[in-house]
Amino acid sequence: MKKNPTTTKRHGDGKLCHTPLDIITALDASGSVLKENWQTSVNFAGQLAKQLLAFNDESRVGVIDFSEVANEAIPPSSDQMFIEQKLVNLKNLYQNGITRTELALNKASEIFLRINRASAKKLLIIVTDGRTTPHDNKQGVELLQGPVQNLKENGVHIIAVGVGNLVNNDELNFMATDPNDENVFHIDDYDKLLNMVDTVSQVVCTDKAPQSETLTIAPAPEPDNPTCPVTYTKLGCLKDDMISPRPLPELLFTDRDPTVKKYSNIPIDWTNWNSYIKDLVCRCAKEAKVRNFDIFSIQFYGECWSGPKAGETYNRVGHVDTCKNT
């Protein structure tokens, strides 16, 4: 049974962000978005920034707007008032042009190289409603290949959010960090974008970037839990190198992401964490037993992972000495 940490900060609402984050949100400002939806996009960036800074006050948040050109609308900052003032201005700067997604990716690379700090994770969240406009006899993934490669080589974790039915799924999947089912999101329209703030925040704040080793730790289930019909024993706290196939490769269910097919319909209960985690472990034990899997783990604060050969691979990267239980 496992869960991820590093340095952990707890805030008043009980939510966690383990390490400082440098986050850039890139907003599509092309003509297909429409001005009223542009306002919603900017509001999304503002609410996301506010939440992520509340999770860890050492994080920095910036915003890019892109269409004909890509602008650094808000330089990465931890100053909430500064960000809010810039967002007010950004609402009046709707470009209403074509979709030069590759320029947004290049601009993000420039910013991450400029602000680079070893202590922070680098994340890019790109929100778009369409497909990249062809340029220089290139189109789609071909245009994005170089910029995406530069970002990933620099250790940037990319989350792609597609809005509406005109998005190019190949582009979204190509841009996003693997696995796509955890880092690509689709919503029907901009009215639903603000509902994504919590979902994206939880993805961002679980330290999943595959370019660096992720330490997984265990909640501390009681060896004999009288409230759970399945008997289970904690094997310890282990590492997960995030290399495919992972030590426990199969997602059985998630409480964390309501957009995926394996969502449990039970949201993470940060307020009542101690009782929630016991219930989560028990549910995971039951799901593993149904599939005749001997080993299971809790990861990312709300996901149950296992696999048919998990007993052979779960300790592939080794144990760690301590667990963090809250």
ABEGO torsion letter per residue (X at the ends): XBBBBBBBBBBAAGBBBABBBBBBBBBBABAAAEAAAAAAAAAAAAAAAAAAAAABAABBBBBBBBBABBBBABBBBABAAAAAAAAAAAAAABAGBBBBAAAAAAAAAAAAAAABBAABBBBBBBBBABBBBBBGGBBEAAAAAAAAAAAAAAGBBBBBBBBEAABBAAAAAAABBOBAAAABBBBABAAAAAAAAAAAAAAAAAGABAABBBBBBBBBBBABBAABABBBBBAEBBBBAGBOBBABABBABBAABAABAABAGBBBBAABAAAAAAAAAAAAAAAAAAAGBABBBBBGGABBBBEAAAAAAAAAAEBBABBBAX
